Amino acid sequence: MGHEERRDTARMRAEALTEIGRTHFNGRRYEAAYESFDQALRADPTFIRAQVAKAHVLKMLNRAADALALCDEVIVAHPDYATAHSTRGSALQSLGRSGEARAAYARAVDLAPDSALVAYNYACFWALEGNAAECQKWLAKAIGLEPGRNTRAAIDPDFTAFRDADWFQQLIAFKR
């Protein structure tokens, strides 16, 4: 097997393991997700989606400082990767560094203005900051870009403060 084939095989393995990790993550099985992302990075240490996904799960495992360090590594190598900036914002917010978090999210939005994921994460930031108007704006954008985000928002604990608000209920309502 040639060098190119080995690299392609490693990348396919990393992609598959990252998808398995996402399934675990979505099921809130964070330890299993971490292991899948870690395996993906053993297969292909340069696979950026696995790196950022691992950072996100580190944050969920209350290891925000580790998540921040990993995001910073990714951003040095890939300064225009919006998801890394968004995940960095989440880690910073968990560390109580709200101003820096807002700047990281703003950078993510600048890099990927049409990303449902970035808009959704920014809505989460504003929800946790208690800013209903900004939360509504960014959640509406996320759902407008990707209507299925309403299902996630309906159960996301980040939106607890606004769960009973009329605007929130209207945004997450299932449309026919």
BELWO-V333645 format. One record per backbone hydrogen bond with DSSP energy under -1.0 kcal/mol. NH is the residue of the N-H (numbers start at 1). CO is the residue of the C=O. If there is no record, write none. Layout:
NH/CO + NH/CO
This chain:
6/2 + 7/3 + 8/4 + 9/5 + 10/6 + 11/7 + 12/8 + 13/9 + 14/10 + 15/11 + 16/12 + 17/13 + 18/14 + 19/15 + 20/16 + 21/17 + 22/18 + 23/19 + 24/20 + 25/21 + 26/22 + 27/23 + 28/25 + 29/24 + 30/28 + 33/29 + 34/30 + 35/31 + 36/32 + 37/33 + 38/34 + 39/35 + 40/36 + 41/37 + 42/38 + 43/39 + 44/40 + 47/44 + 48/46 + 51/47 + 52/48 + 53/49 + 54/50 + 55/51 + 56/52 + 57/53 + 58/54 + 59/55 + 60/56 + 61/57 + 62/59 + 63/58 + 67/63 + 68/64 + 69/65 + 70/66 + 71/67 + 72/68 + 73/69 + 74/70 + 75/71 + 76/72 + 77/73 + 78/74 + 81/78 + 82/80 + 85/81 + 86/82 + 87/83 + 88/84 + 89/85 + 90/86 + 91/87 + 92/88 + 93/89 + 94/90 + 95/91 + 96/93 + 97/92 + 101/97 + 102/98 + 103/99 + 104/100 + 105/101 + 106/102 + 107/103 + 108/104 + 109/105 + 110/106 + 111/107 + 112/108 + 115/112 + 119/115 + 120/116 + 121/117 + 122/118 + 123/119 + 124/120 + 125/121 + 126/122 + 127/123 + 128/124 + 129/125 + 130/127 + 131/126 + 135/131 + 136/132 + 137/133 + 138/134 + 139/135 + 140/136 + 141/137 + 142/138 + 143/139 + 144/140 + 145/141 + 146/142 + 149/146 + 150/147 + 151/148 + 153/149 + 154/150 + 155/152 + 156/152 + 159/156 + 160/157 + 162/159 + 165/162 + 169/165 + 170/166 + 171/167 + 172/168
